[in-house]
Amino acid sequence: MTFDVWMIVFWTVAAVLVYEHLGYLLMVRLLGALFGRRGRADVALEKLPTVSLVIPAHNEADVLEAKLENALALDYPQDKLEIIVADDASSDATARIARAHAYRGVTLVSSAERTGKAGMLNLGVARSSGELICLCDANVMFRPDALRRMVARFADPRVGAVTGDVRLVSEQSDFGRGEKTYYRLERRIQLDESRLGTTICVDGGMYVLRRELHEPLPTDTILDDFVTSVQVIRQGKRVVYEPAAVATENGTPTASLEFRRRARVMAGAVQALKRGHRPSIRQPLALWMFVSHKLLRWAGPLWLALLLVSCAMLWQSGTFYRACLIGQLAVYAVAAAATLSRRFRATCLGGVVFYFAMSHVSMAWGLLKGLFNLQPVAWQPTARARVVENPKANASN
């Protein structure tokens, strides 16, 4: 390539990165403030719909007891709440714990062979009877009012799914600062997107959707929460984020486990794209949000690689390009230092830079796994400490 071509590459990629990380956030916030929906409807207790809470589980004995106690303590009428544990051929005490709660109304459905999370979601929903379906992970603990707050949003008939604020408890994580920064930005974007129209993806740890909008997933689906969200959007309904619906889960404890988790997410994104899961071209607002919030971000490793190479190729073209190259190398040096030093990784600078770099490397690996269908479907629960919601402690938050 000539230097002129590399300049075009550099400035194009730079514009994409600025838009992806800052421009879109500012645009959706401004548009949401100017044209967004602000009203929230409350539903009287006697009008609450029936809800089926479906918990897919594989070898979740360490957390399932606490999860069921958490679900049974929700501030929701017990005669309108159905709790289903969908056991994916667990080899531990998962099924036994669920059966032990049968007298309290917990239903166990089991698969004799591993099918993966999507298969368990299909099985649990098929056995459910609620007007609304709440899908949640076994290690996610709801605040008592979380389900009611999500259900209240369905007073708007345009709403097809509602997701909440699943907060990571990352004290045991060795990269918690970077992770928390990422999720704060993500929640802000989801809130602004919801005000403007629809957010693009629910948090798979806790969300609710209308039964009539649920479509069974292919059992080899990896990124079930994204695919379900797109299914709701393509049926002409909104996916909204309810910030007052709070739950907690422990973050992934080590960087290596987080690397595998994010690689799996990226492989699932590639699978979803290959299968055509995206908003319809007849939904320009949702399609714009999908491209800006998801597609450009999923291509992040490509943008960073092109930026680095273009700066190197433009080294002789001026001080500006040399400074850009040196700046990028400095960022990657900081990430390398944080990789080697857990103490430095615990600082704000080290944690944020490490998480940014680690995320993009894992995305690149996941991209390859997705392209060549190398990602296993069946999921393995990550070893996490138990998180139990404390209603009194949370009342002041």
Beta strands, then each sheet from edge to edge (+ up, - down):
strand 1: 51-57
strand 2: 81-88
strand 3: 106-111
strand 4: 132-136
strand 5: 141-142
strand 6: 159-169
strand 7: 206-210
strand 8: 238-250
sheet 1: 3+ 2+ 1+ 4+ 7- 6+ 8+ 5-
end
